[in-house]
């Protein structure tokens, strides 16, 4: 009986040791796997091959990923409580403050849309493997209406709710985030980005509030400008893109090469900014108006924000 007990304990101990060894081995293997692609950069220094390496948006074995958190805050626009989603870094501490990225969805989306694109995993992998600074990511619901069915209206009717996102984010959501999470403030610590209609709002909010946002990412953006060639009849949010004084810390435009929805808009915005002396990075990747382009864009945007060397 004693020998049997000793044997069982030995087996358990051996199993525990093997589990620990496999955990460490898994971390090493996953890290090697993550870095296994060729880091080919274009002239702007932007990594453009992550579309072909989908593991950057997948959980790596042996690493911890926080579950995104849904918050509720009061909106004085709708007179109701509204939802937003918050991604905290795996190492989030009450004793440390973090920069903030406000990440906006497109038409048909909601506060949880970027989670469904694995944005929290993409960013956490960048923190683990690419030495990107830890950050808090906030995903608003940009369809600002007390009626949940408003997002199901046709595109042109829904625009009116998207146009309220600026006031909602700046006046209601940002103060809530600053009161309830350990965030660094100031334009050097605050970024805004989004895809499609979220890109349109990011450009409009970022340019209109240059004292608050130092980084802008517009992925396959709808135009915020009145030029009828590219607006598609969508009301303009800005008469022009104009710098108040200094350049943005980082401004990025991206688009899929086969995007037949907003492709012309992004190329036109690139030409506009170039002609007006607005420093920015522009790149296009294989793809249409679709998630893989926006995931790739987020990956590249986050590699270049918050004063990385």
N, C-alpha and C positions, 0 to 999 in steps of 0.2 A: 504493500500500500504506500509506504514511504517512497519507494523507488518510482512508483507511478506518479505520485504528487510532484516529485522532483522533475520527472520527465515533462509533465504538463507545464510546469513553471519555466522549464528550459525552452519549450516550444513557444510559449507566450513571449518570453524575452527575445527570442530570435526573431519572432514576427515583428515585434516593436522595433528592433534594430533595423530590419529590412525595410519597414515602413519609413523610418527616418532617412535611411540611405536613399530610398527611391524618391522621397520628397526633395532632397537636395539635388539628386541627379536630374529630376524633372525640371527644377529651376534652371540648372545649367543647360540642359538640352533645349528648353523652350527659349532661353536667351540666345543660344547659338542659332536656333531656328529663326528667331525674330530678326537677327542680323545677317541672315544667310543671303539676302538679295544684294545685288550690286547697287551701291548708293550713287546712282548717276544723277548729277545735277545739271540743270540748264543754266543759261546765262544769268538768270536772276537768283540763282542759288536755291531753287525750289525743287524738292524731291517730287518727281512726276511719275514714278513707277509703282506707287503703292496700290493703285487700282488692280494691278495684276498680282498682288500679294495680299489676299484678303485676311490673312492671319493677324494683321495689325488691328482688325476690328473684332478679334475673338479673344476670349479669356485664355490666358496662358496658364498652364498647369503649375500649381504650387504658388500662385500669386493671389492676393486678396483684392476683391473689388467691392466697394460699398454699394448697397442697394440704393438707387435713387429715391429721394424723399419728396412726397407731395406736400406742399404747404398751402395754407389758405390765408388770404389777407383781404382787408376791406378795400373796395373800390368806390371812390366818391363819384365816379362816372356812371356806373351801373346801379349804385346803391345796394350792392350785394357783396357777399364774399366770393372771391374768385380764386382759381387754382393756378399754381405754378409748380414746376418741378425743379428740384435742386440736386446737383451732383456734388458731393463732397469728396475730396481726395481720400484715399485709403488711410493716410496718416493724419487725418484731421485732428487738430488739438485745440482745446479752448485757450491754450496759452500762446497761440500763434495767430497772426492775421494773414489773410490771403488776398491776392488779386481776384477780380471777378470778370467773368465772361458772360454777357447776356446773349443767349443763343435763340434765334427766332425761326419759327416754322414758316412754311409756305401755305398757299391756298389749300383748303381741305384738312389742314393740320390742327393740332391742339398742343397743350403743354407737354404731353407725353410723346410727341412725334419724334423728337431727336433721341429719346431713349430707345425707341423702336428702331432707330438707325444705328444703335450701339455707340452713340456718341460718348457715353460715360466710359465705355471700355476703350475706345480709341484714345481718349485723353489720358486715362490711367496708364495705358501701355506707353504712351509718350513720356509720362512721368517716370515710369519704371525703367524704360530702355533708352530714352533719348535725352534724359536730363532736362526735360521741360519743367519749368517751375510748377509746384503745386498750385492749383487754382480752384476756386468755387465756380461752378457753372449754373446759371439760372435760366430756365426755359419758360417764358411766359406763354399764356394763351393770348394770341394776338387778335383773336376775334372778340373784340370788346363789346359784349352785349349781355344783358341779363337773360336773354332768350337763348337757351342752349341750341335751339334749332336754327339759329341765325347762320351758323356755318354751313348749313345745308342749302341755303339759298343760292341762286345762280351767281356766277363770278362777279358780275358788275354790281349786283346788290350787296354782296359781301364786302366789297371794297370799302364802303363807308365804315364798317366795323374795324377793318385793318387800319384805317386812317386815324382811329382813336388810340392806337397802340403807343404813339409817342407820349402823349400825356399820361396814359396809364402806367407806362414803364417809368418815366422820369418822376412823376408826382406821387404815385402810389406804391409801385413795386420796389423801386430802389430804396426809398426810406425804410420800408419794412425789412429788406435784406440787411441793410446797414444796422438796424436795431436788433436783429435776431441772430446774426452770424458774425464771426470775426473776419471782417473784410477790411482791406486797405482801400482808401478812397483816393480821389484825384485821378486825372486823366491818364497818368502814367501807370495806373493800376486798374483801369477799367476798359474793357473791350466790348464791342458789339458786333455780331455777325449773324447771317441768316441766308436761307436759300429762297430763290424765286421771289414771292411777295415779301418774305422775310429779309431778302437782300435789299429790296426796295426800301423797306422800313429802316434797315440798318444804315443805309446811306443817308436817308433823310434825317434820322435821329442823330447820327454821328456828326453830320455836317452842321446841323442846327444847334447842337450842344457840344461844340468843340472844347469847351471848358471842362466837360465831364468825361468825354471818351477820347482816348489817345490811339485806339486801334479799331479799324473797321474791316470786316470781311463781307463781300457781296458775292454769293455763289449763284450763278445762272440768274442774275437779278432781273426783275421787272424794272422798267425805267421810272425813276422818281421825277423826271424832267418833262417839260411840256412839248418837246419835239414830237410832232404828229407822226413822223416816220417810224418812230420806235415806241410810242406810248400805247398804241393800240386802243386809243380812246379812253385810257385810264387817267383819271385826274392827276395832275402834277402835285407833288408834295413840296417841291422847291422850284424856284424860277431858274436857279443856276447852282452849280457846285462851286463854292467859293471859300477859300481859306480865310479865317479871321486874321491870323498873324503868322504863325509857324505851321510847318507841315505836320501831318499825323506821324506818330511814332511808327506806325505800319498800316498800310492800306492795301488791300488785296482784292483783285477781281479775278474770277475764274469761271470757266464755262466748258461744257462738253462740246467737242468739235462737231457733233452731229445734232446739236440742240436746235430743233425747229420751232421751239416755243419762245425762248428768250435769247437765242444765240446772237442774233443781230444786235440786240440791245447791249450785250456785254462788250462786243467788239466796238460799238459806237461809244460806249462809256470810256473804253480804253483810249480811243482817239481823242475824245473830249478832254480827258484828264491830261493826256500828253500835250495837247494844244494849249491848255491853260496852266501848264507848269505845276501840276499837282503830282507830287511823287507817289508812285504806286507800283505794285508788282502785278503783272497780268500773266496768266497762263491758261492754256486750254489743254484738255486731256481727251482721250478716246471716251466716247459716251454721248448720251442724249440728255434730256431733261429728267435725270434719274438719280436714285440714291447713291450709286457708286461714285458718281461725280461729286456729290455733296460730301460724302464721307472722305473722299480724297482731299477735297478742299478744306474741310475741317482739320484734317491731319496736317496739312501744310500750313494752314493759318496758325494753328497752335504752336507749331515749331518756331514761330517768328514773333511771338508777342511777349510782353512783359520783360522787355530789356534783356533778352538773351544775347550772350556774346557769340 
